[in-house]
Amino acid sequence: MIMTIAIRHAILRANAAFLLAASTGGFTSDVRGIFFGLGPVARVVAEAPHAGIGFIEAHGLAFILGILMWQAEPSRGWHLTAVAIHVLLGTANVIFWQLFIASDMLTVGYVTTALHGLFVVLQMSAAVTAGRLTAIPIRFP
């Protein structure tokens, strides 16, 4: 497959859309569970609502990163940044998988973790291609 600038830009935009949607859903679920005792997160934070700070921070930062990814140029640096974002978030999902079990949100865990993995692969491919394209000298007569 030829990885054009347009394709790399589309990958960044799809990445951004995923981060924005998932973080909005997560943040909404966090607020409902932490402050109102509603929804699946409520089961997890019922005994320690102050632990919700990590939920709020993680989903808030993912939203901010989604905004940045939406505006990002399809450069090697941005693709590698996206790889790092998804390695962090996907690894956290795996390490804390018990959270998805305790909150009865296994489907959310499977979907988001799989998409984090997919974006690691797509963004790494885009980064490699972007690096190759910028290393080719262009000579004009």
C-alpha positions in Angstrom: 0.0 0.0 0.0 1.3 3.5 -0.9 1.1 5.7 2.2 0.4 9.2 0.8 0.3 12.4 2.8 -3.5 12.3 2.4 -3.7 8.8 3.8 -1.4 9.7 6.7 -3.6 12.8 7.4 -6.7 10.6 7.4 -5.1 8.2 9.9 -4.4 11.2 12.2 -8.0 12.4 11.8 -9.4 8.9 12.5 -7.1 8.6 15.5 -8.4 12.0 16.7 -12.0 11.0 16.2 -11.5 7.9 18.2 -9.7 9.7 21.1 -12.4 12.4 21.2 -15.3 9.9 21.1 -13.8 7.5 23.6 -12.7 10.2 26.0 -16.0 11.9 25.9 -17.8 8.7 26.7 -15.3 7.8 29.5 -15.4 11.3 31.0 -19.3 11.3 31.0 -19.2 7.8 32.6 -16.7 9.1 35.2 -18.7 12.1 36.2 -21.9 10.0 36.5 -20.2 7.4 38.6 -18.0 9.6 40.8 -20.4 12.4 41.6 -23.8 10.8 41.2 -23.2 7.2 42.0 -24.7 6.1 38.6 -23.5 3.8 35.9 -20.7 1.2 35.8 -17.9 3.5 37.2 -20.0 3.9 40.4 -19.3 0.3 41.4 -15.5 0.9 41.1 -15.3 4.2 43.0 -18.1 3.7 45.6 -15.6 3.0 48.4 -13.0 5.5 47.3 -14.6 8.3 45.2 -11.3 10.3 45.5 -9.7 7.7 43.3 -11.8 9.2 40.5 -9.1 11.8 40.0 -7.2 9.4 37.8 -10.3 8.7 35.7 -11.1 12.4 35.2 -7.5 13.2 34.4 -6.9 10.4 31.9 -10.1 11.0 29.9 -9.6 14.8 30.0 -6.1 14.5 28.7 -7.1 12.0 26.1 -9.7 14.6 24.9 -7.0 17.3 24.7 -4.7 14.9 22.8 -7.6 14.2 20.4 -7.9 17.9 19.6 -4.2 18.1 19.0 -4.3 15.0 16.7 -7.1 16.6 14.7 -5.0 19.6 14.0 -1.7 17.8 13.5 0.2 17.8 10.3 1.0 14.3 9.0 4.7 14.5 10.0 6.8 11.7 11.5 6.9 13.5 14.9 3.1 13.6 15.1 2.8 10.0 14.0 5.3 8.9 16.7 3.5 11.0 19.3 0.2 9.1 18.4 2.1 5.8 18.7 3.2 6.8 22.2 -0.3 7.9 23.2 -1.8 4.5 22.1 0.9 2.4 23.6 0.3 4.2 27.0 -3.5 4.0 26.9 -3.6 0.4 25.5 -1.0 -0.8 28.0 -2.9 0.8 30.9 -6.1 -1.0 29.7 -4.3 -4.4 29.7 -2.6 -3.8 33.1 -5.8 -2.7 34.7 -8.1 -5.1 32.9 -9.8 -5.9 36.2 -11.4 -2.5 36.0 -13.4 -3.6 32.9 -14.4 -6.7 34.7 -15.4 -5.0 38.0 -17.4 -2.3 36.2 -19.0 -4.9 33.8 -17.6 -3.0 30.8 -15.8 -5.8 29.0 -17.1 -4.8 25.6 -15.7 -1.3 26.1 -12.4 -2.8 27.2 -12.2 -5.1 24.1 -13.1 -2.4 21.6 -11.0 0.4 23.0 -7.9 -1.8 23.6 -8.2 -3.3 20.1 -8.4 0.2 18.6 -5.4 1.4 20.6 -3.5 -1.6 19.1 -4.7 -0.8 15.6 -3.7 2.8 15.9 -0.2 1.8 17.1 0.2 -0.2 13.9 -1.3 2.4 11.6 0.6 5.3 13.1 3.9 3.4 13.2 3.4 2.6 9.5 2.7 6.2 8.8 5.8 7.3 10.8 8.1 5.0 8.9 6.7 6.2 5.6 6.9 9.8 6.6 10.5 9.3 7.6 11.3 7.7 4.2 9.6 10.4 2.2 11.3 13.3 4.0 14.7 11.6 3.5 14.4 11.4 -0.3 16.2 14.4 -1.9 14.3 16.2 -4.6 16.3 17.8 -7.4 15.0 20.2 -9.9 16.7 20.8 -13.2 
